[in-house]
Amino acid sequence: MDSQNKPSESNWKEPEVNHDVVNLPFKYYIFDWDNNILHMPTRIHLEKKTQSGSWEPIAVSTSFYALVRNDFENYRPPDGDWENAFREFRDFAHEEESCFLRDTRAALEPVIAGEQKPGPSFRQFRRALIEGRLFAIVTARGHRSETIREGVKYFISHVLTQEEQNTMMANLRGYRAAYEKGEGYLTNEEVLELFLDLNQYHAVTSPDFRARMGADKPGVDIQEEAKQFAIKNFMDHVFRIMRRSGVDKPISVGFSDDDPRNVRAVVDFIEQELHREFPQVKFVVYDTSEADVPDGRKIVVSGQMELPFE
């Protein structure tokens, strides 16, 4: 370690490094956010057809919208514009704080206080962070990637205990020592930023994501296809990192989502395409749409490794 980069305080201690991470199985995760990690208060603005045939405004949750999003006979966007419907799911230049960060804080407060249960994949997301696993957030929202990243950073600082954050740092330093061959001292904040930069944050109805995908249809029509594109992008990203680091190990990838349509689309995508391209990977999909199944219904699509959501 470069002594010139070390802090000069007399009470400075060598940071803990967990070198045993090299012996752990390689597990990666892809998480939907709304109603999967957290029950967000964000609302979708629609118009609902009344019995008289008129239309009245209604604000609905993402879970309700998942049930009616293809019922165009009874629900429509205000003024025929889906951007109006999803205005709480977008970033705007005039905002001092994004809706996503504000709603993440609002969703976390009752969870931290023990007043409300989190989403079914909350515990696994927390565990993935502590273990320093690579992950992707793949959400139907329309925020910038940087906005979702800030929400994850807020989650780390407010959900993980100090002991858990210390464990995460030791694991991240262990991965860096084993695979990145980094030189010189890095602060915890620098280590965290490098880790956050390695992960992916895909809001699949955002303008930048749709531009990358080459989509020209309204975001409401391409959600399943867009999530497939994001998953393939994450798989390519993971294998680029593995090749760069000289890692040749079997891996497992878990995907969780609360929308049964997305789950079916992802299972089909894995069976028909990803399994052929990545035969060494075990894919496990978790359908978290059923409230009475705490961690989601497990669907093992391919492979032999175990990938518990505990």
N, C-alpha and C positions, 0 to 999 in steps of 0.2 A: 504493500500500500504506500502511496506517495505521502510521506510525512508532511510535505509542504501544504497539502490540501486538508490536513486534519484541523479541527477546531483547536484553538490555542488555550481553551479553558483548562485549568489544572485538574479539574474533576472529570475530565473527559474519559470515557471508557470505550474500549474496542466494541463495536456493535456485534450483537449476536448473529451468527450465521449458522443456519441449519443445513449442514452438508449432506444430511440423510435424505434430502428431497430427491436425490438421484436414484434412490431405490424405490420410490413410489411409482405406481402405475400412472400412465399418462392419460388424464381425463380432461376433457374440455366440455364446455357447456354453452348452450344457446337458449336464452330466456326471452320470452315475451314479458312485457312489463305490467300492463294493466290487468288487474284481477288474477295475475299469476304470481308476481312478486308483491305488489301492493294493490289495495283497493283505492284507486284514486278518485277524488271528488270531481274530476273534470267531466263536463257534460257536452253532449252532442245536441245541437239545436236543429230540430226538425219541424215539419208541419204534419199534423195528423188529420186524416179525413174523418169528419163526423158523420153521424147517421143521416143528417140532413144534406150531406154532400159538400158542405163547406170545409175549409181547412183552418185549423187552429194551431198556434205555436206550442211546442212541447220540448222540454229539455230532458234528455234521457242519459242514463249511465252507459258505459261501454258494454257492460254485460247485457243490458236490455237491447242495445243496438245490435249486438251479435245475433240476437234472435230474430230481428226484423229487418236486417240490412238489405235483404233481397225482396222485401214486400213493398214494391214500388206502387202498388195499387192503393195502399193505405198510408204510406209515409213518403215524404219528399223533402228535399232541402229547401230552405227559405229562398224565395225568388228563383228557384231552379238552379241554384249555385251551391255546389258541395263545399266550396271554400267557406261560405257562410255557415254551413252546418258544422264544420270542423274548426271554427275560428279559435277555440280554446286549445286546439292541438297544433297550433302554429307558433312561430316566432315572429315578433314584430319589432322593427327598429326603434320605435318610440318607447318600448317597455323598459322600465328600469330593471325588472326581474322577469324571467320567462314564466309562463303559466306552468310549465313542467316542474320547475324548481319549487315554485310556490305550492303546487299541489302535492309534490313529493313530501315537502315538509308537513303539510296539513295531514297527509295520509299516515306519516310516521309518528306524529305526536301521540295519538291514542294507542298505537301499537306499543311504543316505548313505555307509555304509562300503564300498560296492561289492561286498557279499557276496550280494546278491539283486537280481533284476530287479524294477522296479516294474510297475504295471499298464500296459496298452497306451496309455492316454490320459494317462499321467503327464506326458510331455514337452509335450503340447499344453496341459494345464492349467497347467503351469509357464509356458509361453510366454504364455498368455492373461493370467496375473497380471502378468508383466513388462510386457506391452503395455497393461495397464490396461483390458482388455476386460470388459464386463459379462457375468455368467454366472449360471447357476443350478445348484445341486447338487440333483438329484432322486434320492432313494434310497428303497428299500423299508424302511429302518430306521424306528424309532419314537421317535427323540429329539426334543427341542425344537429349534426353528430356531436358538436361541442356542448350543446345543451343537455343531451342525454348523459354525456360524460360528467358534467357538473353534478347531475342528480346522483350518479353513482358515487362520486367523491363525497357528496353530502351524506349518503347512506353509510359509507365507511366511517366517517368521523362521528356520526351520531348513533349508529346502531352497534358497531363493534366496541366492546369494552377496551380499556387500555391494554389489558393482558392479551386480548385477541389481536389488537393492532400490533403489539410487540411480536406475537407469533407470526403474523402475516409478514412483517418486516424481515424476520429471521428466515422465513421460507423464501421470500423474494431475493434476499441476498444470497441464499444458497443456490437458487437457480442461476443467478447472475454469475456467481463464482464458477459454477459447473459448465455453463453453456455460453455465456456472453463474454467471458474472459475480460471483464471490465477492469480497468486499472484506475487507481486513485480513489480517494475517499468520496463517498456520496452521502449526503444527509438523508434522513428518512423521507423528507419531502421530495427530494430528487429521485429516490428509489420508487416512491409511489407514483410520481409523474411518468417515469419510464414504464411502469407496469400498466398504468391507465392508457398510455399511448399504444401498447401492444394489443389491447383489446379493441373490439369493434362495436360501433353504436349506429345501428341502422334504423332510421325512422323512414319506413318504406313509402310514405306518401309525401315526403319532403321533396321540394324541387330539385335539390342536388342529387338525391338518390334516384329519382325518376330520370334525371338526365344521364346518370351513369348506366342505368338499365336500358335507356333508349325507349322508355314507355311514352306513348302518345294518347293513352286512354285515361279517363278520369280515375283517380286513385281508388275510388270505391270499387271499381270493377276488377282491379288487378291485385288485390291484397294477397291471395294465395300464391300467385305467380311471383309477386315481388318478394315474398318471404322465401320462396324457393331460391330465387336469385341471391338473396342475402346469405342463405345457408351455404350455397356453393361458394360464394365469395369468401366466407369465413373458413371453409375447408381448404381452399387454395392458400389462404393466408397462413393457416396453421402449418401446412406442409412446406411452405416457403421458409418459415421459421425453423422447422425441424431440419430441413436440408442445410440451412445456413449454420445451424449449431452442430451439425454432424450427428444428429440423433436418428437412430433407426430402431424404433420400438413399436410394438402394437399399441394402438390408442383406442379410446372409446369416447364417443360424443353423445351427450344427452341433450334433447330438445324438449322444452315444455311450453305449452300454450293452452289457454282456456277456451279457445274457439274450436269446436269440433270440425268445422270446415277446414281450418288451417291444419289441424292435426291430420285429417284424412289426406289433404294435399301433400303434406310433408312425408307421410308414410309412403304414399304412391311415388313421390319423387325419389326417396331413398331406394325403394325396391326397383324402380325402373331405370334410374340413372346413377345415383351416387354409389350404390353398392358395387356396380360394375367398375366405376372409376377408382373407388377406394376400397378394394376387397379386404384389406387388412384392418379395416375399422369396424368396431362394433357400434352400431347406431341404436340408441334407445330413445323412444318418444314417450312423453308423459302428457296424457290428456287430463288437464286440471279443470275441466268444465263441471265435474260432479262435486257438489259441495260436501257430500257425505264421504268422499274419499280424500282424506287429509293431504296426502302428497301426490295425488293424481293417479290415474290408471296407467300402468306401465305396459308399453308395447315394445318388445324386443324385435327389431326389424332384421338385424343381421349380426353376425360375429359371435364370439365365445366369451369375451371378458365380462365381468360383472360391473355394473354401474349403478350402485344403490343411490336412491334419493332418500337420505335419512335426515 
